[in-house]
Amino acid sequence: MSIICGLPLLECVYCIGCARWAWKRCLHTAGHDSETWSVASAEEFEPVPRLCRYILAVYEDDLRCPLWEPPGGYGINPDWLIIKRTYDDTRRQAPPYLLYLDHDHADIVLAIRGLNLTNQKDYAVLLDNRLGQRKFEGGYVHNGLLKAAGVVLDAEYDTLKRLLEEYPKYTLTLTGHSLGSGVAALLTMVVVQNRHKLGNIDKKRVRCYAIAPARCMSLNLAVRYADIINSVVLQDDFLPRTATPLEDIFKSLFCLPCLLCLRCIKDTFTSEDRKIKDPRRLYAPGRLYHIVERKPFRCGRFPPVVKTAVPVDGRFEHIVLSCNATSDHAIIWIEREAKRALDLMLEKDPIMEIPTKQKMERQQTLAKEHGEEYAAALQRAVKLAVPHAVLPSQYGTFHDSEGEVSSSESSSKHTPGGSWDDIIEGLFDKDEAGHMVFKKPHSVVV
């Protein structure tokens, strides 16, 4: 009798627990992810709308006669276009991209487009990622995206080297959207570790903007490269938030809401400590910029606010159950809202009108603040015992420590010439059985 009476009670407890979970998940909004972050400045966010337009330009067959343009155009001078590669040019081993010499902003830009739903080779890049298959610089990265980065560099490093030597004061900006963002982020890591192949360029000349980024590297790498890699996320975008392997996401494209809900339930019952301690768990790379434009229980879009940080724990770990989770991933929407956000920043603080000296002082102050936040993030990663995290004194691209072996020195051990695939494979040793074994860097803390 007591057993019979106990059944309704257990069912009630179970239902209350499920209702409580559903209520908490429905109340979790994108604003919660970045509510403690600082507000981004116009100086640091200025390149984002422009780079989004460059990525959109990759979709055009002829930039002199574009079929479609965002308001204000792409901002590209066709005479400054160096290279524009199609799927045929990349042998469908990497997404299409363009190389553009931006004289107005003293910038050499390599822009990579996102996933093509009709191209099976893009899916092949995503599917090439058995968990824990590829180690890189003391962490884990997406294997297929790293290979695609090698294909791009193998084709363009001669041109990049020539441009960097011809324009020594220009920066090298690598950018991409969705699938292309992962390729751009990993390409940046390879370039930084092999700067001698590009004429021993200063690391400060290299930067990356990953738009709607794929989770493509482990936490220690995501934090370690936060000084040169920047990720831009619009509101509820699902891709930077789900740790589901990319291949599972796109194989389940037509049942994506079901997949996201199941992943949401799984993440709820996985402790934060366990997530952080999993060295194979992939994350969105670098410093994060979060464009927030909607508020809970309110309709419509509000003036966008851009928050930024280098978080370690709570790094876009929770899926947002929102009808905009997929639409916020679109590059068109990101470009539009990023432009609105930048215009609002400039209205409040018209940096274009201040004297050059004062502008330089502000940029130095911003770099110092970012450097301090970056060092604090590395310290936090070590404190939380993130696998293979390194201390700020052992790694940094803002200021190289005296005892640090520079990437140009360490990478000079590789055989000159050869393809970038060979260089990437050169980061590994082979054991007695012939399997690839990662070469431990000197700066790794176990």
C-alpha positions in Angstrom: 0.0 0.0 0.0 2.8 2.4 0.9 4.4 1.6 -2.5 1.2 2.5 -4.3 0.9 5.7 -2.4 4.5 6.5 -3.1 4.2 6.4 -6.9 2.2 9.7 -7.3 4.7 11.4 -5.0 7.7 10.3 -7.1 5.9 11.3 -10.2 5.1 14.8 -8.7 8.8 15.2 -7.7 9.9 14.2 -11.2 7.4 16.6 -12.9 8.4 19.5 -10.6 12.0 18.8 -11.3 11.4 18.8 -15.1 9.3 21.9 -14.8 12.0 23.7 -12.8 14.6 22.7 -15.4 12.4 23.9 -18.3 11.7 27.2 -16.5 15.4 27.9 -15.9 16.3 27.0 -19.5 13.6 29.2 -20.9 14.7 32.1 -18.7 18.3 31.8 -19.8 18.8 34.4 -22.4 21.9 35.4 -24.4 22.4 38.5 -22.2 23.2 36.2 -19.3 26.4 35.0 -21.1 27.9 38.4 -21.2 26.2 40.4 -18.4 29.5 40.8 -16.4 31.6 41.6 -19.5 32.8 45.1 -20.2 31.4 47.2 -23.1 33.6 47.2 -26.2 35.0 50.4 -27.6 34.6 51.8 -31.2 38.4 51.5 -31.8 38.5 47.8 -31.2 35.2 46.9 -32.9 35.7 49.1 -36.0 37.0 46.4 -38.3 34.0 44.0 -37.8 31.3 45.4 -40.1 33.9 46.0 -42.8 35.3 42.5 -42.6 31.7 41.1 -42.7 31.2 42.9 -46.0 34.5 41.4 -47.4 33.3 37.9 -46.5 30.0 38.6 -48.2 32.0 39.7 -51.3 33.4 36.2 -51.6 29.9 35.0 -52.7 29.9 37.3 -55.7 31.2 36.0 -59.1 32.2 39.4 -60.4 32.8 42.3 -58.0 32.7 44.8 -60.8 29.2 43.7 -61.6 27.8 42.4 -58.3 24.4 40.7 -58.3 23.6 41.7 -54.7 25.1 44.3 -52.3 24.4 45.1 -48.7 23.4 48.8 -48.0 26.5 50.8 -48.6 28.1 48.2 -50.8 30.9 45.8 -50.0 33.4 48.6 -49.7 35.9 46.8 -52.0 37.9 48.4 -54.7 38.1 45.7 -57.4 41.5 47.1 -58.5 42.9 46.2 -55.0 41.6 42.6 -55.2 44.7 40.3 -55.3 43.2 36.8 -55.5 39.7 35.3 -55.5 39.5 31.6 -55.2 36.6 29.3 -56.0 35.8 25.7 -55.1 37.6 24.6 -58.3 40.7 26.5 -57.3 40.8 25.0 -53.8 40.1 21.5 -55.3 37.1 21.6 -52.9 39.4 21.0 -50.0 38.7 24.4 -48.5 36.0 27.1 -48.8 36.3 29.8 -51.4 38.1 33.0 -50.2 39.6 36.2 -51.4 42.8 38.1 -50.7 42.4 41.9 -50.7 44.9 44.7 -50.2 43.0 47.4 -48.2 45.1 50.5 -48.7 42.5 52.7 -46.9 43.1 50.7 -43.6 46.7 49.5 -44.2 45.5 45.9 -44.1 46.1 42.7 -46.0 42.8 40.8 -45.7 42.2 37.1 -46.3 38.4 36.5 -46.1 36.9 33.0 -46.1 33.2 32.3 -46.8 31.0 30.0 -44.7 29.4 26.6 -45.3 27.8 25.9 -48.7 24.8 23.6 -48.0 25.0 22.2 -51.6 28.7 21.4 -51.5 29.5 17.9 -50.2 33.2 18.7 -49.8 32.3 21.3 -47.1 30.6 18.5 -45.2 33.7 16.3 -45.7 35.8 19.0 -43.9 33.3 19.0 -41.0 33.2 15.2 -40.8 36.9 14.9 -40.5 37.1 15.4 -36.8 37.2 12.2 -34.7 37.2 13.4 -31.0 40.8 13.9 -29.8 42.3 13.1 -33.2 44.4 16.2 -33.7 46.7 17.8 -31.1 48.3 21.1 -31.7 50.5 23.3 -29.5 49.5 21.5 -26.3 45.8 21.4 -27.1 43.2 19.9 -29.4 41.8 21.4 -32.6 39.3 20.4 -35.3 41.2 18.1 -37.7 39.3 18.9 -40.9 39.5 22.7 -40.3 43.2 22.5 -39.7 43.7 20.6 -42.9 41.7 23.2 -44.8 43.9 25.9 -43.3 46.9 24.0 -44.6 45.4 24.0 -48.1 44.9 27.8 -48.0 48.4 28.5 -46.8 50.0 26.1 -49.2 48.4 28.0 -52.0 48.9 31.6 -50.8 52.0 31.8 -48.6 54.2 33.1 -51.4 51.7 35.9 -52.2 51.3 36.7 -48.5 55.0 36.8 -48.0 55.5 39.1 -51.0 52.7 41.5 -49.8 54.0 41.6 -46.2 57.5 42.5 -47.4 56.2 45.0 -49.9 54.0 46.7 -47.3 55.9 46.4 -44.0 53.5 48.6 -42.1 50.3 46.7 -43.1 48.6 44.3 -40.8 47.6 40.7 -41.9 43.9 40.1 -41.1 42.5 36.6 -41.4 38.7 36.4 -41.2 35.9 34.1 -42.0 32.3 33.2 -41.2 31.0 29.9 -39.7 33.0 27.1 -41.4 35.4 29.8 -42.7 35.8 31.2 -39.2 37.3 27.9 -38.0 39.6 27.8 -40.9 40.7 31.4 -40.3 41.3 30.8 -36.6 43.4 27.7 -37.1 45.2 29.3 -40.1 46.2 32.2 -37.7 47.7 29.7 -35.2 49.8 28.1 -38.0 51.0 31.4 -39.3 52.0 32.6 -35.8 54.0 29.4 -35.2 55.6 29.6 -38.7 56.3 33.3 -39.1 59.7 32.6 -40.6 57.8 31.3 -43.7 56.4 34.8 -44.1 59.6 36.8 -43.7 59.8 36.7 -39.9 56.9 39.1 -39.5 56.1 40.6 -36.1 53.3 38.7 -34.3 51.6 42.1 -33.6 51.0 42.4 -37.3 48.8 39.2 -37.4 45.2 39.2 -36.2 42.0 37.2 -36.8 38.3 37.9 -36.7 36.1 34.8 -36.5 32.5 35.8 -37.3 29.9 33.4 -35.9 32.7 31.1 -34.9 32.8 27.3 -34.9 34.1 25.7 -31.8 37.4 24.6 -33.2 40.0 24.5 -30.4 40.4 23.4 -26.8 40.0 25.9 -23.9 43.7 26.4 -23.3 44.3 27.3 -26.9 41.2 29.5 -27.0 42.5 31.6 -24.1 46.2 31.5 -25.1 45.5 33.0 -28.5 43.0 35.6 -27.2 45.5 38.4 -28.0 45.3 37.9 -31.7 42.1 36.0 -32.4 38.7 37.7 -31.9 35.3 36.0 -32.1 32.1 37.9 -32.9 28.8 36.4 -31.8 25.3 37.8 -32.5 22.8 37.4 -29.7 21.5 33.8 -29.7 23.7 32.2 -32.3 23.8 28.4 -31.7 27.1 27.5 -33.2 29.5 29.0 -30.7 27.4 27.6 -27.8 27.0 24.0 -28.6 29.9 21.6 -28.0 28.2 19.1 -30.2 30.7 18.0 -32.9 30.2 20.1 -36.1 29.6 16.9 -38.1 26.7 16.0 -35.9 25.2 19.4 -36.2 25.2 19.5 -40.0 24.1 15.8 -40.3 21.1 16.8 -38.2 20.5 20.0 -40.0 16.8 19.3 -40.7 16.2 18.3 -37.1 18.5 20.9 -35.6 16.0 22.1 -32.9 15.7 18.6 -31.6 19.4 18.2 -31.5 19.9 21.5 -29.7 17.3 20.6 -27.1 18.9 17.2 -26.4 22.3 18.9 -26.2 20.9 21.4 -23.8 19.6 18.7 -21.5 22.9 16.9 -21.6 24.9 20.1 -20.7 22.5 20.8 -17.8 23.6 17.6 -16.1 27.3 18.0 -16.9 29.2 19.9 -14.2 31.2 23.0 -15.1 34.2 21.4 -13.6 34.0 18.4 -15.7 33.6 20.5 -18.9 36.7 22.6 -18.1 38.7 19.5 -17.2 37.9 17.8 -20.5 41.0 18.7 -22.7 39.2 17.5 -25.9 36.2 19.8 -25.5 36.3 22.5 -28.2 35.5 26.2 -27.8 35.0 29.3 -29.7 38.4 30.9 -30.2 40.1 33.9 -28.7 38.6 37.1 -27.3 34.8 37.2 -27.5 32.6 40.1 -28.7 28.9 39.5 -28.0 26.3 41.7 -29.8 23.2 41.9 -27.6 20.1 43.4 -29.1 17.1 41.6 -27.6 15.9 41.5 -24.0 13.8 38.8 -22.3 10.0 39.2 -22.4 10.3 42.1 -24.9 9.5 42.1 -28.5 11.6 43.4 -31.3 15.3 44.4 -31.6 16.8 47.1 -29.4 19.9 49.3 -30.0 22.7 46.7 -30.0 25.3 46.7 -27.3 28.7 45.0 -27.8 30.2 43.3 -24.7 33.7 41.9 -24.7 35.9 39.6 -22.5 38.4 36.8 -22.4 36.3 34.4 -20.3 37.6 31.0 -19.1 34.6 29.6 -17.2 31.2 30.3 -18.6 32.5 30.7 -22.1 29.2 30.4 -24.1 28.5 27.0 -22.4 24.7 27.1 -22.5 22.4 26.8 -25.5 19.8 29.6 -25.7 16.4 28.2 -26.5 15.3 30.8 -29.0 13.6 31.0 -32.4 16.5 33.2 -33.4 19.2 30.7 -32.7 19.8 29.9 -36.4 18.9 33.3 -37.9 21.5 35.0 -35.7 24.1 32.9 -37.4 23.5 34.5 -40.8 26.4 36.7 -42.0 23.9 39.3 -43.4 22.3 39.8 -40.0 25.7 40.0 -38.3 26.9 42.6 -40.7 23.8 44.7 -40.3 23.7 44.6 -36.5 27.5 45.1 -36.2 27.2 48.2 -38.3 24.3 49.5 -36.2 26.3 48.9 -33.0 29.4 50.7 -34.4 27.3 53.7 -35.5 25.9 54.0 -32.0 29.4 53.8 -30.5 30.6 56.6 -32.8 27.6 58.7 -31.9 28.4 58.5 -28.2 32.2 58.8 -28.7 33.2 60.3 -32.1 36.8 59.0 -32.1 37.3 60.1 -35.7 37.2 63.7 -34.7 39.7 63.6 -31.8 43.4 64.6 -32.4 45.8 61.9 -33.6 47.9 62.0 -30.5 44.9 61.5 -28.2 43.7 58.7 -30.4 47.1 57.0 -30.1 47.0 57.3 -26.3 43.6 55.8 -26.2 44.7 52.9 -28.4 47.7 52.3 -26.0 45.4 52.4 -23.0 43.1 49.9 -24.7 46.0 47.6 -25.6 47.1 47.7 -21.9 43.7 46.9 -20.6 43.4 44.0 -23.0 46.8 42.8 -22.0 45.9 42.8 -18.4 42.6 41.0 -19.0 44.4 38.5 -21.2 47.0 37.8 -18.5 44.3 37.4 -15.9 42.5 34.9 -18.2 45.7 32.8 -18.5 46.1 32.9 -14.7 42.5 31.8 -14.2 43.0 28.9 -16.6 46.0 27.7 -14.6 44.2 28.1 -11.3 41.3 26.0 -12.6 43.7 23.4 -13.7 42.7 23.5 -17.3 44.8 20.8 -19.0 48.0 22.2 -20.5 47.2 25.8 -19.6 50.3 28.0 -19.4 51.2 30.9 -17.1 51.3 34.5 -18.6 55.0 34.6 -18.0 55.5 31.6 -20.2 53.4 32.7 -23.2 52.3 36.0 -24.7 52.1 37.8 -27.9 51.6 41.3 -26.4 55.1 41.1 -24.8 57.4 38.2 -25.4 59.2 37.0 -22.2 62.9 36.8 -22.3 63.0 33.1 -21.6 60.4 32.3 -24.2 61.5 30.5 -27.4 59.9 32.5 -30.2 57.8 30.7 -32.7 60.2 31.7 -35.5 63.1 30.1 -33.6 61.2 26.9 -32.8 59.7 26.6 -36.2 63.1 27.1 -37.9 63.8 23.5 -37.0 61.4 22.5 -39.8 62.8 21.7 -43.2 62.7 24.9 -45.4 60.3 24.7 -48.3 57.7 21.9 -48.5 54.0 22.3 -48.2 52.1 23.6 -45.3 50.6 20.2 -44.8 54.2 19.0 -44.2 54.8 21.8 -41.8 51.7 20.9 -39.8 52.6 17.3 -39.8 56.1 18.4 -38.7 54.6 19.4 -35.3 54.3 15.7 -34.6 56.7 12.8 -33.9 56.1 9.1 -34.7 56.3 6.4 -32.1 57.6 2.9 -32.7 54.3 1.8 -34.2 54.4 4.6 -36.7 51.6 6.6 -35.0 51.8 10.4 -34.8 52.7 11.7 -31.3 52.5 15.4 -30.4 55.8 17.1 -29.6 55.5 18.7 -26.2 56.3 22.4 -26.2 58.6 23.7 -23.5 56.0 26.0 -22.0 53.4 23.4 -21.2 52.4 23.1 -17.5 51.0 19.6 -16.8 
